Amino acid sequence: MYYYRHHRREDRALRSRIREIAITRIRYGYGRIYILLRREGWRDNKKRVYRVYKEEGLNLRSKRPRRSKAGAHRLERPAGVGLHQVWSMDFVSDALFDRRRFRCSIPHVRDG
């Protein structure tokens, strides 16, 4: 009887090229990397590229939740040193008797 014997291809060159692309183009996932490899002349299929991409640990993290997206770039607030250096605004909205809405802003000045 004859049985199929699996012959795994050596994919060291493919691994190094995928790693190079992932380092230079940080936000590229395996799909875009696959397209770049195709343009360069590589004939590996999408499943092989995906497998190598995952084995190398290059998979992109999921998007940051919206609630903490603003907090990622927030800087420490400087403390007010003198008078009129700390300002803030409050917005108040309400509706008139005929359901038209209006907004008012109220500035606040806090002494340092």
C-alpha positions in Angstrom: 0.0 0.0 0.0 1.0 3.5 -0.7 0.4 6.3 1.8 1.0 10.0 1.3 4.0 11.2 3.2 3.9 14.9 4.1 6.9 16.9 2.9 6.9 20.2 4.7 8.6 23.0 2.8 11.3 25.0 4.5 9.8 28.5 5.1 12.7 30.2 6.7 13.0 32.8 3.9 9.3 33.4 4.0 9.4 33.9 7.8 12.2 36.4 7.6 10.5 38.4 4.8 7.2 38.5 6.7 9.0 39.7 9.8 10.8 42.4 7.8 7.5 43.7 6.3 5.8 43.6 9.7 8.6 45.6 11.3 8.6 48.3 8.6 4.8 48.5 8.2 3.6 48.1 11.7 -0.2 48.4 11.1 -0.3 45.8 8.3 -2.1 42.6 9.0 -1.4 39.3 7.3 -3.8 40.2 4.4 -1.8 43.2 3.4 1.5 41.4 3.9 0.2 38.6 1.6 -0.5 41.2 -1.1 3.0 42.7 -0.8 4.5 39.2 -1.0 2.5 38.5 -4.1 3.8 41.7 -5.7 7.3 40.7 -4.9 6.9 37.4 -6.6 6.3 35.0 -3.8 3.8 32.2 -4.7 2.8 31.0 -1.2 -0.9 30.9 -0.6 -2.8 33.0 2.0 -3.1 30.1 4.4 0.6 29.6 4.6 1.2 33.3 5.1 -1.4 33.4 7.9 0.1 30.3 9.6 3.6 31.8 9.6 2.3 35.2 10.6 0.6 33.7 13.7 3.6 31.5 14.6 5.8 34.5 14.6 3.5 36.3 17.0 2.9 39.2 14.7 -0.9 39.2 14.9 -2.3 42.7 15.5 -4.0 43.6 18.7 -7.7 44.3 18.5 -8.7 47.9 18.5 -8.5 49.9 21.7 -12.0 50.4 23.2 -13.3 53.9 22.5 -13.7 54.7 26.2 -9.9 54.5 26.7 -8.8 55.9 23.4 -8.8 59.4 24.7 -7.0 58.4 27.8 -4.1 57.0 25.9 -2.9 60.4 24.7 -3.9 62.4 27.8 -1.1 64.3 29.5 -0.7 65.3 33.1 -2.5 68.6 33.8 -0.2 71.4 34.8 -1.1 73.0 38.2 -2.1 76.7 38.2 0.6 78.9 39.7 -1.0 82.3 39.6 -4.4 84.0 39.3 -6.7 83.2 36.3 -4.5 80.3 35.1 -7.1 77.5 35.5 -10.2 77.8 33.3 -13.0 75.5 32.6 -16.3 75.6 30.7 -19.7 74.1 31.6 -22.3 73.6 28.9 -26.0 73.7 29.8 -28.7 72.7 27.4 -32.4 72.9 27.7 -35.6 73.1 25.6 -38.1 75.8 25.2 -41.9 75.3 25.4 -42.0 74.7 21.6 -39.3 72.0 21.8 -36.5 74.1 20.3 -33.2 73.3 22.0 -30.6 75.8 23.2 -27.2 75.6 24.8 -25.4 78.0 27.1 -21.7 78.0 28.2 -20.7 79.1 31.6 -16.9 79.9 32.1 -15.3 79.2 35.5 -12.1 80.7 36.7 -10.3 79.1 39.5 -7.5 80.8 41.3 -4.3 78.8 41.3 
